[in-house]
């Protein structure tokens, strides 16, 4: 259906435009603070891993 295909392309175009606007918007001070806080917690080992790729014991859990 041609109208369905046009609708899909329209949605894709809108998503791409929104993504570009978000990239151009930049980061706020609070965004930067949150990013830095998360990084400090990760580096200091105070934050639990967010992914099984970060947890070396996750493979052991899968094997047992």
MDAnalysis code that builds the backbone (N, CA, C; Angstrom):
import MDAnalysis as mda
import numpy as np

u = mda.Universe.empty(192, n_residues=64, atom_resindex=np.repeat(np.arange(64), 3), trajectory=True)
u.add_TopologyAttr("name", ["N", "CA", "C"] * 64)
u.add_TopologyAttr("resid", np.arange(1, 65))
u.add_TopologyAttr("resname", ["UNK", "UNK", "UNK", "UNK", "UNK", "UNK", "UNK", "UNK", "UNK", "UNK", "UNK", "UNK", "UNK", "UNK", "UNK", "UNK", "UNK", "UNK", "UNK", "UNK", "UNK", "UNK", "UNK", "UNK", "UNK", "UNK", "UNK", "UNK", "UNK", "UNK", "UNK", "UNK", "UNK", "UNK", "UNK", "UNK", "UNK", "UNK", "UNK", "UNK", "UNK", "UNK", "UNK", "UNK", "UNK", "UNK", "UNK", "UNK", "UNK", "UNK", "UNK", "UNK", "UNK", "UNK", "UNK", "UNK", "UNK", "UNK", "UNK", "UNK", "UNK", "UNK", "UNK", "UNK"])
u.atoms.positions = np.array([
    [0.846, -1.179, 0.000],
    [0.000, 0.000, 0.000],
    [0.894, 1.246, 0.000],
    [0.725, 2.086, -0.985],
    [1.557, 3.270, -1.160],
    [1.405, 4.242, 0.004],
    [0.191, 4.448, 0.470],
    [-0.011, 5.401, 1.569],
    [0.664, 4.905, 2.846],
    [0.684, 3.599, 3.059],
    [1.368, 3.033, 4.222],
    [2.865, 3.247, 4.145],
    [3.423, 3.076, 2.949],
    [4.856, 3.291, 2.749],
    [5.204, 4.755, 2.968],
    [4.373, 5.651, 2.447],
    [4.609, 7.083, 2.639],
    [4.569, 7.444, 4.119],
    [3.659, 6.825, 4.864],
    [3.541, 7.091, 6.297],
    [4.799, 6.635, 7.043],
    [5.340, 5.485, 6.650],
    [6.567, 4.985, 7.272],
    [7.717, 5.951, 7.015],
    [7.867, 6.398, 5.780],
    [8.930, 7.345, 5.456],
    [8.743, 8.665, 6.196],
    [7.506, 9.107, 6.344],
    [7.222, 10.347, 7.065],
    [7.637, 10.212, 8.526],
    [7.315, 9.075, 9.155],
    [7.687, 8.852, 10.555],
    [9.197, 8.787, 10.711],
    [9.872, 8.112, 9.773],
    [11.326, 8.028, 9.827],
    [11.950, 9.411, 9.707],
    [11.416, 10.226, 8.826],
    [11.913, 11.582, 8.642],
    [11.709, 12.410, 9.904],
    [10.545, 12.257, 10.534],
    [10.272, 12.995, 11.769],
    [11.220, 12.568, 12.882],
    [11.483, 11.270, 13.000],
    [12.409, 10.784, 14.023],
    [13.819, 11.307, 13.779],
    [14.238, 11.329, 12.523],
    [15.565, 11.843, 12.185],
    [15.665, 13.336, 12.497],
    [14.622, 14.092, 12.176],
    [14.612, 15.524, 12.484],
    [14.677, 15.760, 13.985],
    [13.937, 14.955, 14.756],
    [13.949, 15.096, 16.214],
    [15.330, 14.762, 16.776],
    [15.962, 13.729, 16.232],
    [17.301, 13.346, 16.677],
    [18.299, 14.471, 16.405],
    [18.200, 15.087, 15.231],
    [19.095, 16.192, 14.892],
    [18.883, 17.380, 15.819],
    [17.623, 17.682, 16.139],
    [17.337, 18.790, 17.055],
    [17.915, 18.516, 18.437],
    [17.810, 17.276, 18.899],
    [18.352, 16.921, 20.209],
    [19.866, 17.049, 20.233],
    [20.517, 16.699, 19.131],
    [21.968, 16.829, 19.067],
    [22.394, 18.292, 19.064],
    [21.627, 19.134, 18.405],
    [21.961, 20.552, 18.320],
    [21.670, 21.286, 19.625],
    [20.774, 20.721, 20.432],
    [20.348, 21.383, 21.660],
    [21.496, 21.525, 22.654],
    [22.341, 20.534, 22.753],
    [23.453, 20.587, 23.680],
    [23.061, 20.079, 25.055],
    [24.038, 20.067, 25.940],
    [23.827, 19.573, 27.294],
    [23.614, 20.720, 28.263],
    [22.758, 20.492, 29.228],
    [22.566, 21.474, 30.288],
    [23.567, 21.185, 31.402],
    [23.682, 22.111, 32.337],
    [24.565, 21.905, 33.482],
    [24.155, 20.669, 34.274],
    [22.861, 20.467, 34.441],
    [22.402, 19.306, 35.208],
    [22.708, 18.000, 34.474],
    [22.649, 18.015, 33.131],
    [23.025, 16.826, 32.362],
    [24.489, 16.473, 32.610],
    [25.349, 17.480, 32.564],
    [26.779, 17.268, 32.759],
    [27.055, 16.778, 34.177],
    [26.383, 17.365, 35.164],
    [26.567, 16.923, 36.554],
    [26.173, 15.461, 36.726],
    [25.054, 15.073, 36.134],
    [24.579, 13.690, 36.248],
    [25.558, 12.731, 35.574],
    [26.046, 13.096, 34.407],
    [27.008, 12.255, 33.698],
    [28.282, 12.094, 34.515],
    [28.797, 13.198, 35.052],
    [30.014, 13.135, 35.860],
    [29.807, 12.315, 37.127],
    [28.671, 12.500, 37.781],
    [28.383, 11.747, 38.997],
    [28.357, 10.247, 38.698],
    [27.698, 9.865, 37.620],
    [27.645, 8.455, 37.240],
    [29.039, 7.905, 36.937],
    [29.852, 8.694, 36.252],
    [31.208, 8.255, 35.926],
    [32.052, 8.088, 37.185],
    [31.956, 9.035, 38.117],
    [32.715, 8.926, 39.365],
    [32.298, 7.688, 40.152],
    [31.002, 7.399, 40.188],
    [30.532, 6.208, 40.893],
    [31.023, 4.935, 40.208],
    [31.022, 4.930, 38.888],
    [31.515, 3.761, 38.152],
    [33.005, 3.551, 38.380],
    [33.774, 4.623, 38.289],
    [35.221, 4.528, 38.450],
    [35.579, 4.118, 39.873],
    [34.862, 4.670, 40.842],
    [35.138, 4.359, 42.243],
    [34.632, 2.998, 42.675],
    [33.913, 2.318, 41.809],
    [33.389, 1.004, 42.149],
    [32.220, 1.058, 43.110],
    [31.570, 2.199, 43.217],
    [30.471, 2.365, 44.161],
    [29.111, 2.099, 43.536],
    [29.091, 1.921, 42.235],
    [27.829, 1.707, 41.532],
    [27.815, 0.291, 40.976],
    [26.727, -0.441, 41.165],
    [26.681, -1.798, 40.608],
    [26.714, -1.756, 39.087],
    [27.273, -2.778, 38.458],
    [27.329, -2.791, 36.990],
    [25.931, -2.771, 36.390],
    [25.797, -2.058, 35.288],
    [24.493, -1.924, 34.646],
    [24.284, -2.972, 33.563],
    [25.313, -3.706, 33.235],
    [25.222, -4.662, 32.142],
    [25.937, -5.945, 32.532],
    [25.500, -7.044, 31.968],
    [26.185, -8.309, 32.233],
    [27.586, -8.302, 31.636],
    [27.828, -7.437, 30.656],
    [29.166, -7.336, 30.083],
    [30.143, -6.733, 31.081],
    [29.650, -5.898, 31.999],
    [30.498, -5.266, 32.997],
    [30.793, -6.192, 34.168],
    [30.007, -7.234, 34.354],
    [30.123, -8.116, 35.504],
    [30.824, -9.405, 35.087],
    [32.090, -9.589, 35.490],
    [32.808, -10.800, 35.073],
    [32.196, -12.067, 35.657],
    [31.464, -11.964, 36.757],
    [30.848, -13.137, 37.374],
    [29.564, -13.554, 36.682],
    [29.041, -12.728, 35.788],
    [27.770, -13.053, 35.145],
    [27.885, -14.307, 34.286],
    [29.051, -14.550, 33.693],
    [29.229, -15.755, 32.893],
    [29.205, -16.991, 33.776],
    [29.773, -16.880, 34.980],
    [29.747, -18.008, 35.905],
    [28.322, -18.332, 36.317],
    [27.498, -17.320, 36.489],
    [26.107, -17.537, 36.875],
    [25.350, -18.267, 35.771],
    [25.682, -17.966, 34.520],
    [25.002, -18.605, 33.404],
    [25.431, -20.058, 33.243],
    [26.691, -20.350, 33.570],
    [27.214, -21.700, 33.384],
    [26.778, -22.656, 34.481],
    [26.330, -22.162, 35.621],
    [25.975, -23.038, 36.750],
    [24.506, -23.121, 36.928],
])
